[in-house]
Amino acid sequence: MKILSRYLKYFLKYKWRIAAGLFSVAMWSLSDTFSAFLIAQLFVILQKIGDAVNAGQAIDLQIPLKVMSYTIKVISITGKEQALQLILTFAGAMLGIIVVKVFFVYVREYVMSSVQQKILMRFRIELFDTVLLLPVRYFDQQKTGTVMSRITNDVNNMEQSLYLNVEIVHNLLYALTYGCFLFYINWQLAVFTVVIFALSGLISRKFGDRIRVYSRDLTNTLAEISAFLQEKISSIRIVKSFTREPHERESFRKKVDENYRHSMRIVRTMALLSPTNEFFNTFVASLLVVFTGYLFLQGSVSMESVIGFLLLVNFLAKPVKALGENLARIQKTLVSAGLIFEMLDLEKEKLQDKPGSFVVHAGKVEFKDVSFSYNTEIAALSNVSFPVNPGEKVALVGPSGSGKTTLINLIPRFYELTSGSIEIDGHDTRAMNLTDLRSQISIVPQEVVLFAGTIEENIRYGKLDASKKEIVEAATMANAH
């Protein structure tokens, strides 16, 4: 419920669009309701005309034209021509209702789809903003493919969830509208209908609980597949140099097989849900026909009410069935929502959390009793102290894992010190804004990184407002012109 309530807050940002969509749904359901009343009335009129024709009598009828129980006009029908004209009038009214319904169907689809796409866009932007602000330590602990899976697979699942949320609200509105009119026609039949359909809701909930558990396992396997692919594709030279193609092929097949097994658990549950609902709804319809027939024989309801009631129940069955299935399906997508919110709630770097700004002048860097550990058990650095004077070149020499890269990563505060301090021009780096600090440090990484795009765009990444001349000069200095 916490995930769902937080999730629904995104919808509130577009409340006016949603209000327009819900109004369209209300008009849509009212159109169906009025159609049911018109059809019921037409059946009664046709029955009276048929009785007169079968008895060999002239058609001479006084028929009240009603909307619900309100008589709008009393129509006199004399002869077959007027009877045919009345039937054509009813047909025209039905056509008019359909035109109104089609218009509101279009409004609903357009408005609610725009809300869905805007919310998806917000999720993608917020997730990427979060990724940009997460500390380097987080990426040491998480596989790149897992992070990518949150922005791709889980957001794609959210698209289904948004659609299901809209459908749930719509079907709930349909059900309430039809239910109100059912109570208006006959409260006994309406209570009987509500009780039976409530049992259908309990069945759907049981299925939904099971689907939620299965879906979390499925989502985790998808993230593992994404992480595996990213890792192996980016390291394809290592795979080929050790001729590990058969090994990686087998590893990937195991992960895909595990994903398949979790998927099929959900498929089996969903496959069982639909026929269960179908059987239950048919059973409900049968009971309603029997109970309605009983009340009609007792004289408690009129033929017109019986026809209208059964038509509305028929309309009601579809949204109630859809509600049950959608509530079960949404459990799967809410798992992705929970994982997305977990990422959005991660502690982020504060780029501008210190007052004032700092500008490097001389550029003296000094390590003072610096200690650091990636975990509490093993120290990567212990009480390291040395100065680097302006213009001086210093080489750090040592075996792999001795802490050379760690020392460099501590200067721009990719990691926070365990103890000690690093000073630039006599100022502790921890007292500086990260933006000010990092913007004045140039780092040439051990492995070359090129972003997608042109060479010029890659060079400009270091200074986005660089002129063409500056880019050429930089390329020439790097022997890349």
PESUL-V947910 format. One record per residue. N is the residue number from 1. RES is the residue in one letter. SS is DSSP state (~ for helix, > for strand, _ for the rest). NEAR is the number of other C-alpha atoms within 12 Angstrom. Layout:
BEGIN
N_RES_SS_NEAR / N_RES_SS_NEAR
END
This chain:
BEGIN
1_M___12 / 2_K_~_12 / 3_I_~_21 / 4_L_~_24 / 5_S_~_15 / 6_R_~_17 / 7_Y_~_29 / 8_L_~_24 / 9_K_~_14 / 10_Y_~_26 / 11_F_~_30 / 12_L_~_17 / 13_K___17 / 14_Y___23 / 15_K_~_18 / 16_W_~_16 / 17_R_~_24 / 18_I_~_30 / 19_A_~_23 / 20_A_~_24 / 21_G_~_33 / 22_L_~_30 / 23_F_~_26 / 24_S_~_30 / 25_V_~_38 / 26_A_~_30 / 27_M_~_30 / 28_W_~_34 / 29_S_~_37 / 30_L_~_30 / 31_S_~_32 / 32_D_~_35 / 33_T_~_40 / 34_F_~_33 / 35_S_~_33 / 36_A_~_35 / 37_F_~_38 / 38_L_~_34 / 39_I_~_31 / 40_A_~_30 / 41_Q_~_34 / 42_L_~_34 / 43_F_~_23 / 44_V_~_26 / 45_I_~_32 / 46_L_~_26 / 47_Q_~_19 / 48_K_~_24 / 49_I_~_31 / 50_G_~_21 / 51_D_~_17 / 52_A_~_21 / 53_V_~_18 / 54_N_~_13 / 55_A___11 / 56_G___10 / 57_Q___16 / 58_A___19 / 59_I___26 / 60_D_>_22 / 61_L_>_26 / 62_Q_>_17 / 63_I_>_25 / 64_P_>_20 / 65_L_>_25 / 66_K_>_22 / 67_V_>_22 / 68_M___25 / 69_S___18 / 70_Y_>_11 / 71_T_>_13 / 72_I_>_12 / 73_K_>_13 / 74_V_>_13 / 75_I_>_21 / 76_S_>_20 / 77_I_>_26 / 78_T_>_20 / 79_G_~_18 / 80_K_~_21 / 81_E_~_16 / 82_Q_~_19 / 83_A_~_30 / 84_L_~_19 / 85_Q_~_17 / 86_L_~_26 / 87_I_~_25 / 88_L_~_15 / 89_T_~_18 / 90_F_~_26 / 91_A_~_18 / 92_G_~_16 / 93_A_~_21 / 94_M_~_24 / 95_L_~_19 / 96_G_~_18 / 97_I_~_26 / 98_I_~_23 / 99_V_~_18 / 100_V_~_25 / 101_K_~_27 / 102_V_~_21 / 103_F_~_20 / 104_F_~_27 / 105_V_~_27 / 106_Y_~_20 / 107_V_~_26 / 108_R_~_30 / 109_E_~_26 / 110_Y_~_19 / 111_V_~_27 / 112_M_~_36 / 113_S_~_27 / 114_S_~_25 / 115_V_~_31 / 116_Q_~_34 / 117_Q_~_25 / 118_K_~_22 / 119_I_~_29 / 120_L_~_31 / 121_M_~_21 / 122_R_~_24 / 123_F_~_33 / 124_R_~_29 / 125_I_~_18 / 126_E_~_23 / 127_L_~_32 / 128_F_~_23 / 129_D_~_19 / 130_T_~_27 / 131_V_~_29 / 132_L_~_22 / 133_L_~_26 / 134_L_>_27 / 135_P___25 / 136_V_~_24 / 137_R_~_23 / 138_Y_~_24 / 139_F_~_19 / 140_D_~_15 / 141_Q_~_14 / 142_Q___22 / 143_K___23 / 144_T_~_27 / 145_G_~_27 / 146_T_~_32 / 147_V_~_37 / 148_M_~_31 / 149_S_~_34 / 150_R_~_40 / 151_I_~_36 / 152_T_~_27 / 153_N_~_32 / 154_D_~_39 / 155_V_~_37 / 156_N_~_28 / 157_N_~_34 / 158_M_~_38 / 159_E_~_33 / 160_Q_~_27 / 161_S_~_33 / 162_L_~_36 / 163_Y_~_29 / 164_L_~_31 / 165_N_~_35 / 166_V_~_34 / 167_E_~_35 / 168_I_~_28 / 169_V_~_31 / 170_H_~_35 / 171_N_~_33 / 172_L_~_30 / 173_L_~_28 / 174_Y_~_37 / 175_A_~_38 / 176_L_~_27 / 177_T_~_29 / 178_Y_~_41 / 179_G_~_36 / 180_C_~_26 / 181_F_~_34 / 182_L_~_35 / 183_F_~_23 / 184_Y_~_21 / 185_I_~_33 / 186_N___28 / 187_W_~_21 / 188_Q_~_21 / 189_L_~_37 / 190_A_~_30 / 191_V_~_20 / 192_F_~_25 / 193_T_~_38 / 194_V_~_27 / 195_V_~_17 / 196_I_~_25 / 197_F_~_34 / 198_A_~_23 / 199_L_~_21 / 200_S_~_34 / 201_G_~_29 / 202_L_~_22 / 203_I_~_27 / 204_S_~_36 / 205_R_~_25 / 206_K_~_24 / 207_F_~_35 / 208_G_~_32 / 209_D_~_25 / 210_R_~_27 / 211_I_~_38 / 212_R_~_31 / 213_V_~_27 / 214_Y_~_32 / 215_S_~_38 / 216_R_~_30 / 217_D_~_26 / 218_L_~_34 / 219_T_~_39 / 220_N_~_30 / 221_T_~_29 / 222_L_~_34 / 223_A_~_32 / 224_E_~_31 / 225_I_~_32 / 226_S_~_30 / 227_A_~_26 / 228_F_~_30 / 229_L_~_27 / 230_Q_~_20 / 231_E_~_23 / 232_K_~_25 / 233_I_~_18 / 234_S_~_16 / 235_S___17 / 236_I_~_18 / 237_R_~_14 / 238_I_~_15 / 239_V_~_18 / 240_K_~_16 / 241_S_~_10 / 242_F___13 / 243_T___13 / 244_R___17 / 245_E_~_19 / 246_P_~_13 / 247_H_~_15 / 248_E_~_23 / 249_R_~_17 / 250_E_~_13 / 251_S_~_19 / 252_F_~_24 / 253_R_~_17 / 254_K_~_18 / 255_K_~_25 / 256_V_~_24 / 257_D_~_18 / 258_E_~_22 / 259_N_~_27 / 260_Y_~_21 / 261_R_~_19 / 262_H_~_27 / 263_S_~_26 / 264_M_~_20 / 265_R_~_24 / 266_I_~_31 / 267_V_~_22 / 268_R_~_18 / 269_T_~_29 / 270_M_~_33 / 271_A_~_19 / 272_L_~_23 / 273_L_~_33 / 274_S_~_26 / 275_P_~_17 / 276_T_~_22 / 277_N_~_34 / 278_E_~_23 / 279_F_~_17 / 280_F_~_27 / 281_N_~_32 / 282_T_~_22 / 283_F_~_19 / 284_V_~_32 / 285_A_~_29 / 286_S_~_19 / 287_L_~_21 / 288_L_~_33 / 289_V_~_24 / 290_V_~_18 / 291_F_~_26 / 292_T_~_34 / 293_G_~_23 / 294_Y_~_18 / 295_L_~_21 / 296_F_~_22 / 297_L_~_14 / 298_Q___12 / 299_G___13 / 300_S___20 / 301_V___23 / 302_S___22 / 303_M_~_27 / 304_E_~_30 / 305_S_~_36 / 306_V_~_36 / 307_I_~_29 / 308_G_~_38 / 309_F_~_43 / 310_L_~_37 / 311_L_~_32 / 312_L_~_44 / 313_V_~_45 / 314_N_~_29 / 315_F_~_33 / 316_L_~_37 / 317_A_~_36 / 318_K_~_28 / 319_P_~_33 / 320_V_~_40 / 321_K_~_39 / 322_A_~_34 / 323_L_~_37 / 324_G_~_39 / 325_E_~_39 / 326_N_~_39 / 327_L_~_41 / 328_A_~_41 / 329_R_~_42 / 330_I_~_39 / 331_Q_~_38 / 332_K_~_40 / 333_T_~_39 / 334_L_~_42 / 335_V_~_36 / 336_S_~_41 / 337_A_~_42 / 338_G_~_30 / 339_L_~_32 / 340_I_~_38 / 341_F_~_28 / 342_E_~_19 / 343_M_~_32 / 344_L_~_27 / 345_D___17 / 346_L___19 / 347_E___17 / 348_K_>_21 / 349_E___24 / 350_K___19 / 351_L___25 / 352_Q___20 / 353_D___16 / 354_K___17 / 355_P___12 / 356_G___13 / 357_S___20 / 358_F___26 / 359_V___21 / 360_V___22 / 361_H___13 / 362_A___16 / 363_G___22 / 364_K___23 / 365_V_>_33 / 366_E_>_27 / 367_F_>_32 / 368_K_>_25 / 369_D_>_20 / 370_V_>_29 / 371_S_>_28 / 372_F_>_29 / 373_S___23 / 374_Y___23 / 375_N___15 / 376_T___10 / 377_E___8 / 378_I___13 / 379_A___21 / 380_A___26 / 381_L_>_29 / 382_S_>_22 / 383_N_>_21 / 384_V_>_26 / 385_S_>_20 / 386_F_>_19 / 387_P_>_23 / 388_V_>_24 / 389_N___18 / 390_P___16 / 391_G___10 / 392_E___12 / 393_K___11 / 394_V___14 / 395_A___11 / 396_L___16 / 397_V___12 / 398_G___10 / 399_P___9 / 400_S___11 / 401_G___14 / 402_S___15 / 403_G___24 / 404_K_~_21 / 405_T_~_24 / 406_T_~_30 / 407_L_~_35 / 408_I_~_25 / 409_N_~_25 / 410_L_~_38 / 411_I_~_34 / 412_P___33 / 413_R___34 / 414_F___29 / 415_Y___32 / 416_E___27 / 417_L___33 / 418_T___25 / 419_S_>_22 / 420_G_>_23 / 421_S_>_31 / 422_I_>_40 / 423_E_>_31 / 424_I_>_32 / 425_D___22 / 426_G___25 / 427_H_>_25 / 428_D_>_24 / 429_T_~_37 / 430_R_~_33 / 431_A_~_24 / 432_M___31 / 433_N___26 / 434_L_~_30 / 435_T_~_26 / 436_D_~_25 / 437_L_~_32 / 438_R_~_26 / 439_S_~_19 / 440_Q___24 / 441_I___23 / 442_S___14 / 443_I___17 / 444_V___13 / 445_P___11 / 446_Q___9 / 447_E___7 / 448_V___9 / 449_V___14 / 450_L___15 / 451_F___13 / 452_A___10 / 453_G___11 / 454_T___11 / 455_I_~_18 / 456_E_~_26 / 457_E_~_21 / 458_N_~_21 / 459_I_~_30 / 460_R_~_24 / 461_Y___19 / 462_G___20 / 463_K___18 / 464_L___14 / 465_D___13 / 466_A___18 / 467_S___15 / 468_K_~_16 / 469_K_~_15 / 470_E_~_19 / 471_I_~_25 / 472_V_~_20 / 473_E_~_18 / 474_A_~_23 / 475_A_~_19 / 476_T_~_13 / 477_M_~_12 / 478_A___12 / 479_N___9 / 480_A___14 / 481_H___15
END
